[in-house]
Amino acid sequence: MHTASTSAAALLVWGGLLFAPAAAGAAPPDDSAHFEKKVRPVLVERCVSCHGPEKQKGGLRVDSRAALLQGGDSGPSLVPGKPNESLLTRVLAHDGELKMPPKNKLPAPEIAALKEWVQAGAPWPDSPSAPAAPAKGGERVITAEEKAFWAFQPVERPAAPPVRNPKVEIRNDIDRFLLARLEREGLSFAPPTDKRTLLRRITFDLTGLPPTAAEIDAFLADGAPDAYEKVVDRLLASPAYGEKWGRRWLDVARYADSNGMDENLAYVNAWRYRDYVIRSVNADKPYDQFVKEQIAGDLMPGGSETERADRLTATGFLVIGPKMLAEDDPMKMRMDILDEQLDTLGQAFMGLTLGCARCHDHKFDPITAADYYALGGMFYSTKTMKNHTVVAAWNERSLASPEATALLTEHERTVAAARAQLAGAQKGGFTAVGGFAGPALVRQFRAKVAAAEKAKPAVPEAMAVEDAKGENLRVHLRGNHTTLGAEVPRRFPRVLGGDKALDLGAARSGRLELAEWLARPEHPLTARVMVNRIWAGHFGAGLVRSTDNFGRLGDRPTHPELLDWLASEFTGAKWSVKHLHRLIVTSTAYRMSTRPDPAVAVKDPDNKLLSHFSRRRLDAEEVRDGMLAAAGLLDRTAGGSLLKANPRQYINSTAPGAYNGFAQPRRSVYLPVIRSGVYDVLQTLDFPDPSVPSGQRVATTIPTQALFMLNGALADQTAEALAKAALAVSGDDAARVREAYQRVYGRAPTTAEVEKVLAYLQKSLEAADAKLAPDARTLRAWRGLCRVLLASNEFVFVE
């Protein structure tokens, strides 16, 4: 063993069962706590990189109790109850010829903790048992231990714990859960932040935009006890709220305006799904309804014509993913699309990686291959594509009146007939017009197809699915559709939904039943996953930090009781997302400053216990929109399409002359998202990959970001507009400096800052090209100043 340089977070993926949670009832609570807090972290950080699933130096693994008991080349490593006879503790204590880590002995407290663990019998709460026996029909048994995993347990509303510190203002139960946990570690909340900082924080968090000067002045002047709560309500009612938090859902839904992959064709109607999401978020549509509409909106009964169109558009969730459209094997194409749908659905709504079970039973979670194909049958029985031939076309449905829809159907028949004639002519076969086809005739049929396609009625369409013939799938052995196993009736995953198959028949796909099952308040994952996403959007990380993976390889909740309390509160409030936002951002915890007590650096360096607010860099869209807003250029027009492309047009996203329709001052959420060719400004600032679900934004620090902020075209444009706005202010240069600071930072500059800026401007003017006109020299100097202001940490970060 040696000290690993790899972080414990990365090792979570490598260590298999070493990083699994404690199983209920497997060990006494005190033993479990000691193991989880003081033993498992040592093995993870010090040992597993050389003695885990990837490497087994000396033939030894340390990722399970069974592996330690078996030992390696030197014999058994563990003698439970006898630390002085256990090779593990002797080697780690450098007691003998074999010393691990070889260069540096472990700290004494770590060695003592390991000895204490061995003395107690080396209890390992989730130590793997013998392989489960296969069930009747070949599907393996899901063990009681697997069913006991925390994420599969029902959500129960815990009572808020008592707190001791009378100096901390408790505004709601969120504060009690967090503060009680901190107090157990001898910590407390950081003091509250100032009003100006709090306003900038909440305005960016809820709308993705900076507060205006008028909003800042009004809040600072409002001395009422509920001044902040009034701001929260105003922001939640703003259309900008849906644009910010709708974009968060679009990350999860892997939204894009093109297909990507082999044939990067334009999704000219994808924007309708995007606008549906934004409308739904602004309307505070109950989340359970939002879930059902995206999975089975086309099958939901009742509603007005507008509501039915919205529900149909919602199923674009299943269509907008990337697809290999030029796949030669139609069945492989169909199964690949189904796989992408299942994987997205699992991560988006349940935080489970269902796609791992396509080829075999999931290696870590109790999801079997039979579970996968049972769910897969529902989407196999769903029409996502119009065809599966090269180059395939995705399904789109009319949002128009029945009469207009009938015209569209007739048009599709005409086009299909023309294409069939062309295909026959290309093969040189006998045609419907008589005689065998020749090259002159082929050109005629191509013209006929083009004319038929051009004559398409102008009716609104949305990317959407519809039910097809209901069919069960057979298990594809090793994921190969040419090697089939037993047929699996359509049902839910057994660990969550039991063994009972759904009575569907050929008339129904099962999507509606799936949607209703996911949206039940008692489902153990749906509410937990969503409240965790919302929490992450405000605090920078979820209570479960692996927001898209609640399985065994995911992180454990840092505050499991708070997570369940929030989930219970969410469903009890009729799945209101705005209610959850309001609850979180009005807590004392949210209003803390970013300056922690010095003891936190030792006890909680990653701020997992939330003793202070974590400083965060603005998201890519917030940086761009904030720059445009500061410069007075932001166009707040909502909705619609900005994609400059024809239906199914190939978008050349990488070669010279690539798509470049991004130079528009609209909010970033409305800019086209081109797969394999994301707008470079957003890509530089960590925009998520639009081909996969992304529940957590990351923030990197790389040189190209600084280069963009100083030299990019957007930086040039906004800096010049900001300079012109500042120069238009009447008065002296000090007043103009104050205008620039107010627009960028939301505050006035200090006297020292004004003096430094004026000195900088003077030097810039003196160094300017004498050939330039005086006004041009002045603008150039101020443009340089504004570029620096926009590139600063104070603008790019939220405290």
VEXTOR-546687 format. One line per 10 residues: number of its first residue (from 1); their letters; for each residue x, y, z of C-alpha. Coordinates in steps of 0.02 Angstrom, whole numbers, plus 50000, padded with zeros to 5 digits. Layout:
<recs>
NUM = a = X,Y,Z  ... .
</recs>
This chain:
<recs>
1 = mhtastsaaa = 50000,50000,50000  50057,50178,49971  49984,50350,49991  49874,50378,49840  49878,50544,49750  49710,50508,49672  49567,50596,49761  49443,50498,49863  49304,50561,49750  49384,50480,49597 .
11 = llvwggllfa = 49414,50321,49694  49230,50307,49731  49207,50242,49555  49353,50122,49565  49322,50043,49732  49163,49947,49698  49085,49885,49857  49215,49973,49962  49117,50131,49937  48943,50060,49958 .
21 = paaagaappd = 48832,50121,50101  48800,50036,50264  48662,49907,50252  48522,49918,50379  48546,49800,50523  48715,49732,50464  48813,49804,50610  48779,49900,50771  48758,50087,50739  48916,50136,50836 .
31 = dsahfekkvr = 49023,50011,50740  48948,50071,50577  48983,50253,50617  49163,50215,50667  49192,50117,50507  49113,50247,50393  49200,50395,50475  49371,50330,50522  49408,50166,50432  49332,50171,50259 .
41 = pvlvercvsc = 49410,50342,50217  49584,50277,50263  49566,50125,50152  49498,50232,50010  49631,50366,50015  49782,50264,50065  49762,50089,49997  49638,50056,49859  49734,50131,49714  49858,49985,49728 .
51 = hgpekqkggl = 49744,49855,49809  49573,49878,49728  49478,49825,49573  49605,49903,49453  49766,49842,49533  49804,49704,49659  49986,49722,49707  50043,49570,49803  49880,49487,49755  49787,49590,49888 .
61 = rvdsraallq = 49623,49683,49880  49555,49789,50021  49383,49832,49954  49286,49705,50056  49299,49610,50220  49303,49447,50123  49453,49507,50022  49549,49556,50179  49510,49390,50261  49573,49299,50107 .
71 = ggdsgpslvp = 49726,49411,50095  49860,49408,49961  50029,49331,49930  50079,49356,50113  49925,49267,50181  49767,49330,50267  49772,49516,50307  49640,49517,50441  49613,49422,50603  49452,49494,50676 .
81 = gkpneslltr = 49469,49538,50859  49659,49528,50855  49742,49686,50788  49916,49631,50844  49899,49472,50741  49822,49556,50588  49945,49585,50447  49846,49738,50394  49873,49835,50555  50053,49775,50577 .
91 = vlahdgelkm = 50101,49830,50403  50016,49999,50418  50101,50027,50587  50271,49985,50507  50287,49843,50634  50401,49722,50540  50497,49710,50376  50345,49745,50267  50293,49927,50283  50147,50012,50198 .
101 = ppknklpape = 50137,50147,50138  50322,50117,50103  50381,50297,50117  50271,50377,50250  50194,50294,50400  50010,50333,50428  49968,50461,50561  49946,50385,50734  49759,50425,50745  49725,50330,50584 .
111 = iaalkewvqa = 49822,50177,50644  49731,50184,50811  49562,50192,50724  49604,50040,50617  49662,49941,50769  49503,49988,50862  49402,49926,50713  49494,49760,50705  49479,49740,50894  49289,49759,50877 .
121 = gapwpdspsa = 49285,49613,50755  49314,49713,50596  49129,49746,50564  49100,49794,50383  48919,49854,50367  48900,49814,50183  49018,49668,50165  48962,49569,50013  48877,49404,50041  48884,49252,49930 .
131 = paapakgger = 48817,49275,49754  48630,49268,49746  48551,49113,49673  48459,49134,49509  48272,49145,49520  48149,49041,49422  48166,49084,49239  48348,49135,49256  48327,49311,49331  48431,49332,49486 .
141 = vitaeekafw = 48359,49361,49658  48370,49537,49729  48432,49516,49906  48361,49594,50063  48525,49687,50082  48505,49766,49911  48325,49813,49947  48382,49896,50109  48490,50023,50017  48447,50198,50077 .
151 = afqpverpaa = 48385,50266,49910  48255,50129,49892  48176,50160,50063  48011,50255,50076  48024,50440,50111  47974,50475,50290  47962,50650,50363  48083,50661,50510  48059,50780,50654  48175,50929,50652 .
161 = ppvrnpkvei = 48313,50910,50783  48341,51031,50926  48483,51158,50918  48583,51235,51059  48650,51401,50995  48526,51538,51045  48619,51669,50944  48574,51593,50776  48407,51647,50704  48308,51493,50652 .
171 = rndidrflla = 48194,51539,50508  48133,51365,50459  48174,51182,50489  48312,51183,50358  48414,51284,50482  48380,51159,50621  48440,51010,50521  48598,51098,50464  48641,51182,50629  48613,51025,50733 .
181 = rlereglsfa = 48737,50932,50621  48864,51073,50636  48846,51078,50825  48893,50895,50836  49059,50945,50759  49081,51098,50869  49040,51217,50726  48904,51344,50688  48838,51454,50549  48941,51595,50478 .
191 = pptdkrtllr = 48869,51769,50511  48741,51838,50387  48803,51924,50230  48766,52106,50193  48608,52160,50101  48693,52211,49939  48784,52044,49924  48626,51948,49968  48525,52038,49834  48654,51998,49699 .
201 = ritfdltglp = 48660,51817,49757  48472,51788,49757  48443,51883,49594  48570,51779,49499  48511,51619,49584  48328,51641,49538  48339,51734,49372  48516,51713,49305  48530,51903,49289  48609,52040,49395 .
211 = ptaaeidafl = 48498,52158,49495  48468,52329,49418  48524,52489,49503  48342,52530,49544  48315,52360,49623  48472,52380,49728  48423,52553,49789  48246,52497,49831  48306,52346,49931  48437,52444,50027 .
221 = adgapdayek = 48308,52576,50071  48176,52451,50126  48192,52428,50314  48038,52318,50332  48064,52148,50417  47999,52059,50261  48098,52162,50134  48198,52010,50078  48045,51898,50066  47963,52026,49952 .
231 = vvdrllaspa = 48115,52019,49838  48104,51829,49832  47921,51835,49783  47957,51966,49649  48095,51861,49573  47993,51701,49575  47857,51794,49480  47978,51859,49349  47982,51779,49175  48171,51772,49198 .
241 = ygekwgrrwl = 48146,51641,49335  48078,51514,49210  48219,51555,49090  48351,51520,49222  48276,51365,49301  48203,51301,49139  48381,51298,49073  48427,51190,49223  48299,51061,49170  48357,51072,48989 .
251 = dvaryadsng = 48529,51017,49052  48447,50861,49123  48342,50833,48967  48500,50845,48855  48414,50979,48751  48486,51026,48581  48431,51100,48415  48524,50972,48310  48547,50785,48310  48736,50774,48322 .
261 = mdenlayvna = 48825,50608,48293  48839,50548,48113  48707,50657,48030  48700,50824,48120  48530,50875,48055  48432,51025,48115  48295,50997,48244  48197,51149,48186  48051,51113,48303  48151,51072,48460 .
271 = wryrdyvirs = 48124,51250,48522  47943,51209,48557  47998,51086,48692  48117,51217,48763  47979,51346,48773  47861,51218,48849  47988,51190,48988  48008,51377,49022  47819,51404,49023  47795,51258,49142 .
281 = vnadkpydqf = 47927,51320,49263  47858,51497,49263  47682,51432,49292  47745,51324,49437  47669,51172,49355  47664,51035,49487  47819,50928,49462  47721,50766,49461  47621,50832,49313  47780,50894,49229 .
291 = vkeqiagdlm = 47853,50718,49243  47698,50633,49173  47684,50751,49026  47861,50720,48966  47844,50531,48972  47664,50509,48917  47585,50678,48882  47512,50613,48720  47415,50481,48818  47347,50588,48958 .
301 = pggseterad = 47158,50610,48947  47057,50771,48951  47115,50951,48944  47087,51096,48826  47158,51104,48651  47302,51211,48717  47337,51088,48857  47336,50941,48738  47459,51030,48623  47571,51066,48773 .
311 = rltatgflvi = 47568,50884,48827  47610,50826,48653  47754,50948,48644  47815,50886,48814  47852,50714,48743  47990,50796,48644  48090,50745,48798  48096,50570,48721  48140,50628,48544  48271,50765,48560 .
321 = gpkmlaeddp = 48416,50652,48604  48560,50613,48484  48535,50470,48360  48642,50375,48236  48529,50413,48088  48635,50327,47956  48644,50160,48046  48632,50019,47918  48550,49898,48040  48371,49958,48075 .
331 = mkmrmdilde = 48351,49851,48232  48515,49912,48305  48462,50091,48271  48297,50059,48358  48380,49980,48510  48513,50116,48521  48379,50251,48524  48282,50153,48655  48440,50136,48759  48470,50324,48753 .
341 = qldtlgqafm = 48291,50356,48808  48302,50234,48954  48469,50300,49014  48405,50480,49009  48242,50435,49095  48332,50339,49232  48453,50479,49274  48328,50621,49252  48187,50556,49360  48262,50421,49472 .
351 = gltlgcarch = 48448,50456,49482  48484,50279,49420  48600,50224,49280  48479,50105,49194  48583,50097,49035  48714,49993,49125  48594,49844,49120  48580,49835,48930  48712,49700,48913  48706,49615,49085 .
361 = dhkfdpitaa = 48638,49637,49259  48696,49802,49334  48864,49775,49420  48823,49882,49571  48637,49921,49580  48496,49792,49591  48439,49826,49413  48439,49668,49308  48448,49649,49121  48269,49585,49131 .
371 = dyyalggmfy = 48220,49749,49218  48301,49845,49076  48207,49751,48939  48045,49756,49038  48055,49946,49035  48125,49941,48859  47969,49857,48797  47872,50015,48838  47982,50120,48724  47994,49985,48592 .
381 = stktmknhtv = 47804,50001,48588  47822,50189,48559  47846,50275,48393  47996,50390,48411  48052,50382,48230  47953,50391,48069  48071,50261,47998  48231,50169,48039  48308,50173,47866  48459,50273,47810 .
391 = vaawnersla = 48445,50422,47840  48310,50400,47971  48181,50533,48013  48120,50571,48188  47936,50582,48230  47847,50750,48225  47663,50779,48258  47545,50918,48211  47492,51046,48340  47362,51119,48222 .
401 = speatallte = 47174,51097,48209  47104,50927,48153  47072,50998,47978  47252,51059,47959  47315,50895,48030  47217,50800,47897  47300,50905,47762  47470,50864,47835  47430,50678,47837  47379,50684,47656 .
411 = hertvaaara = 47540,50775,47614  47642,50640,47700  47555,50507,47595  47595,50604,47436  47778,50621,47484  47789,50436,47531  47716,50386,47362  47838,50499,47270  47984,50427,47367  47927,50250,47328 .
421 = qlagaqkggf = 47922,50290,47142  48095,50365,47153  48162,50213,47244  48091,50099,47110  48165,50205,46973  48336,50205,47055  48332,50015,47061  48286,50010,46876  48124,49918,46911  47953,49927,46828 .
431 = tavggfagpa = 47868,50090,46874  47688,50137,46905  47686,50245,46748  47729,50095,46641  47891,50032,46571  48060,50008,46649  48148,50156,46728  48295,50244,46650  48408,50393,46699  48290,50519,46622 .
441 = lvrqfrakva = 48147,50454,46725  48250,50454,46886  48275,50642,46869  48089,50665,46844  48048,50569,47002  48178,50666,47102  48096,50826,47045  47927,50755,47093  47989,50713,47269  48064,50887,47289 .
451 = aaekakpavp = 47903,50968,47232  47799,50860,47349  47909,50901,47498  47905,51086,47456  47715,51084,47453  47704,51040,47637  47560,51134,47722  47618,51269,47844  47556,51192,48006  47648,51196,48173 .
461 = eamavedakg = 47731,51033,48221  47821,50970,48375  47947,50832,48399  47838,50705,48488  47805,50519,48511  47649,50413,48494  47599,50239,48544  47631,50096,48424  47584,49913,48440  47616,49854,48617 .
471 = enlrvhlrgn = 47754,49723,48620  47863,49639,48750  48050,49624,48720  48161,49474,48743  48322,49497,48839  48464,49534,48720  48609,49427,48777  48763,49537,48798  48657,49676,48724  48656,49595,48552 .
481 = httlgaevpr = 48487,49604,48466  48532,49451,48361  48555,49341,48515  48392,49335,48610  48348,49263,48779  48183,49247,48870  48038,49366,48839  48008,49491,48980  47835,49562,49011  47828,49751,49028 .
491 = rfprvlggdk = 47842,49805,49209  47939,49920,49326  48110,49878,49402  48082,49743,49531  48180,49825,49671  48057,49972,49664  47900,49905,49585  47891,49722,49634  47879,49569,49523  47706,49597,49452 .
501 = aldlgaarsg = 47696,49620,49263  47582,49755,49194  47424,49699,49104  47451,49798,48945  47420,49694,48790  47446,49759,48614  47341,49917,48635  47454,50010,48757  47641,50040,48771  47645,50059,48960 .
511 = rlelaewlar = 47716,50235,48956  47563,50308,49043  47575,50178,49181  47761,50214,49198  47730,50401,49209  47596,50380,49343  47707,50261,49442  47852,50384,49440  47740,50528,49493  47670,50442,49647 .
521 = pehpltarvm = 47712,50535,49809  47768,50370,49885  47898,50335,49750  48063,50334,49845  48168,50422,49714  48067,50548,49612  48049,50683,49745  48220,50652,49822  48308,50673,49656  48218,50834,49612 .
531 = vnriwaghfg = 48239,50921,49781  48422,50874,49775  48439,50959,49605  48356,51117,49670  48467,51116,49825  48622,51099,49714  48564,51247,49611  48569,51359,49765  48714,51290,49867  48829,51232,49727 .
541 = aglvrstdnf = 48818,51048,49772  48677,50930,49814  48647,50847,49981  48687,50698,49870  48833,50766,49772  48813,50642,49630  48651,50723,49573  48619,50600,49431  48669,50442,49525  48582,50389,49685 .
551 = grlgdrpthp = 48648,50211,49664  48786,50121,49756  48924,50209,49659  48847,50378,49695  48884,50485,49847  48790,50461,50008  48683,50606,50070  48777,50722,50186  48612,50761,50276  48495,50613,50245 .
561 = elldwlasef = 48361,50675,50366  48357,50846,50284  48345,50766,50111  48193,50666,50165  48116,50814,50254  48131,50917,50094  48060,50776,49988  47913,50758,50106  47886,50946,50107  47892,50948,49917 .
571 = tgakwsvkhl = 47757,50818,49891  47654,50889,50034  47655,51058,49947  47576,50979,49792  47746,50963,49707  47770,51153,49699  47946,51193,49644  47925,51377,49686  47876,51329,49864  48039,51234,49880 .
581 = hrlivtstay = 48141,51378,49811  48058,51499,49931  48089,51384,50079  48274,51363,50038  48319,51542,49998  48229,51617,50148  48325,51506,50270  48463,51577,50379  48580,51451,50299  48558,51529,50128 .
591 = rmstrpdpav = 48590,51704,50195  48760,51664,50272  48919,51750,50217  49056,51658,50124  49181,51686,50266  49188,51533,50382  49258,51511,50555  49444,51463,50546  49404,51293,50624  49305,51246,50469 .
601 = avkdpdnkll = 49463,51233,50363  49516,51085,50471  49352,51001,50510  49256,51027,50348  49369,51092,50209  49243,51048,50072  49099,51134,50164  48993,50978,50156  48915,51026,50323  48869,51199,50257 .
611 = shfsrrrlda = 48942,51308,50392  48953,51452,50268  48892,51496,50095  49005,51433,49955  49067,51562,49834  49022,51512,49656  49069,51562,49480  48927,51616,49370  48862,51488,49246  48907,51513,49063 .
621 = eevrdgmlaa = 48738,51591,49023  48746,51704,49175  48916,51772,49122  48857,51808,48945  48687,51877,48994  48765,51978,49134  48889,52057,49014  48750,52104,48894  48643,52171,49036  48784,52278,49106 .
631 = aglldrtagg = 48813,52349,48933  48629,52386,48906  48620,52267,48757  48517,52122,48823  48359,52086,48722  48228,52014,48842  48111,51950,48706  48048,51779,48759  48025,51619,48660  48032,51571,48479 .
641 = sllkanprqy = 48168,51500,48370  48334,51580,48323  48396,51429,48226  48449,51481,48051  48417,51317,47963  48287,51225,47859  48204,51064,47920  48329,50919,47923  48465,51032,47854  48640,50964,47884 .
651 = instapgayn = 48732,51079,48004  48918,51080,47974  48975,51114,48151  49161,51082,48145  49235,51125,47974  49268,51301,47907  49104,51388,47874  49025,51301,48023  48858,51358,48094  48874,51531,48168 .
661 = gfaqprrsvy = 48703,51596,48213  48746,51647,48391  48786,51833,48375  48617,51890,48443  48582,51988,48602  48441,51874,48663  48458,51779,48827  48573,51629,48809  48434,51504,48841  48360,51551,48672 .
671 = lpvirsgvyd = 48520,51528,48572  48528,51369,48467  48618,51222,48545  48715,51134,48408  48779,50963,48456  48965,50944,48418  48969,51132,48387  48912,51220,48547  48931,51409,48545  49114,51439,48590 .
681 = vlqtldfpdp = 49074,51569,48723  48965,51446,48819  49082,51301,48787  49229,51399,48859  49130,51429,49018  49083,51246,49050  48916,51230,48962  48863,51047,48987  48874,50915,48851  48703,50921,48766 .
691 = svpsgqrvat = 48712,50738,48717  48695,50670,48895  48593,50716,49049  48686,50839,49160  48612,50873,49331  48762,50968,49400  48855,51113,49322  49044,51112,49344  49157,51264,49352  49335,51250,49289 .
701 = tiptqalfml = 49473,51380,49288  49571,51374,49126  49673,51502,49026  49550,51511,48881  49420,51586,48997  49532,51734,49038  49578,51751,48855  49393,51756,48808  49352,51887,48939  49493,51999,48876 .
711 = ngaladqtae = 49497,51965,48689  49334,51883,48634  49213,51963,48514  49077,51970,48648  49199,52054,48768  49240,52183,48633  49056,52215,48598  49000,52233,48779  49152,52331,48835  49125,52460,48698 .
721 = alakaalavs = 48939,52477,48734  48974,52493,48920  49107,52626,48886  48987,52726,48778  48853,52715,48914  48975,52778,49045  49038,52919,48935  48859,52975,48905  48840,53017,49091  48845,53204,49125 .
731 = gddaarvrea = 48974,53269,49246  49157,53229,49270  49255,53068,49241  49230,53016,49423  49042,53012,49394  49070,52907,49238  49178,52785,49336  49039,52769,49463  48916,52730,49322  49028,52590,49255 .
741 = yqrvygrapt = 49053,52515,49429  48868,52522,49466  48824,52433,49303  48954,52295,49324  48965,52268,49512  48804,52343,49577  48899,52460,49692  48991,52626,49692  49181,52625,49686  49282,52673,49838 .
751 = taevekvlay = 49381,52835,49836  49542,52736,49812  49466,52642,49665  49411,52804,49582  49587,52874,49599  49667,52718,49525  49546,52712,49380  49570,52895,49338  49759,52870,49340  49740,52719,49226 .
761 = lqksleaada = 49631,52817,49104  49757,52959,49099  49901,52839,49059  49796,52755,48926  49759,52920,48842  49942,52971,48847  49994,52805,48769  49861,52809,48632  49903,52831,48449  49918,53017,48416 .
771 = klapdartlr = 49843,52991,48243  49676,52945,48321  49545,53080,48345  49522,53136,48527  49352,53052,48542  49423,52889,48475  49567,52894,48599  49446,52925,48742  49331,52783,48689  49478,52666,48673 .
781 = awrglcrvll = 49539,52705,48849  49367,52681,48925  49339,52522,48825  49498,52451,48902  49437,52497,49075  49267,52416,49047  49348,52258,48979  49448,52242,49141  49293,52271,49249  49196,52135,49157 .
791 = asnefvfve = 49341,52012,49168  49363,52033,49356  49322,51904,49488  49199,52023,49569  49091,52015,49413  49114,51831,49372  49087,51764,49548  48940,51772,49666  48981,51788,49851 .
</recs>
